[in-house]
Amino acid sequence: MIQLGINSVLFKEFDFATAAQHIKLCGYDGVELSAIKGMCEHIELDRWREQAPGIRSIAKELGLKLLSMEVAELNETRLPLAFEAAAELGIPVVNVGPGGKSDVEEDLQFTIEKLTRMSELAKEYGVTLCVKAHVGGSIYNTPTSLRAMESIANPSFGIDMDPSHIYRAGENPEAALPAVISRVKHIHIRDCSGRQAGPGTIDKQACGRGDIDLISYCKVLVDNGYEGPVCLEVIGAKDHSLAQVSIVAAESYGYLNAVLKSFGAR
């Protein structure tokens, strides 16, 4: 069965206890801890040891699973801390973006080399490092994702397949997914309107409101036996109310839960 989670970055204006409470009310099975420096740090990697007991307690009290952690930046100083924290908290997946610039061969090679080193370290901690294709990054579409997959055989390396970035790279995610599904260990999911650089306002990112064929995308996941986390990742501007972010979270949960149930995956 597929587990539905949500990246706590959507609740970046609120503390983790508040975020977790409302994530549970929305129906999610678990949470992806945001450790995105400069945006949302519900776990601060420089002091994760003092925060870990509180995070574990909140999650246990609410019955939420800690499904993954997003560090975002492919940073060789921060990632060892993330792996250590993930291992302690029982978090199986740490997610990063690729960095670099699109269509710059040197950047792609540099990214693959860093991912190779960090995957070896992830293996030591018993966690999986996932990278996602990211608009503007050195890995940004299916061909560049395949380059990374072909270069990194380590089973502690995986792909975080985010349909919104693949869609904005000019591909249709439901058609692109089969090429990478063998190494997909995590899914970031959201909708978007149009193929522009940004995904739009948070309401446009709610699953079912945009242009991506998420129903077909989910069917490909299920047909290929994917059983990892599917985590909503919605990033918006500041000053959204708790009601606004909770509405986006709840609407997306209802959509994804119904779609996955119709395919027998919930």
Secondary structure, 3 states (H helix, E strand, C coil): CCEEEEEHHHHCCCCHHHHHHHHHHHCCCEEEEEEECCCEECCCHHHHHHHHHHHHHHHHHHCCEEEEEEEECCCCCHHHHHHHHHHHHCCCEEEECCCCCCCCHHHHHHHHHHHHHHHHHHHHHCCEEEECCCCCCCCCCHHHHHHHHHHCCCCCEEEECCHHHHHHCCCCHHHHHHHHHHHEEEEEECCCCCCCCCCCCHHHHCCCCCCCCHHHHHHHHHHCCCCCEEEECCCCCCCCCHHHHHHHHHHHHHHHHHHHHHCCCC
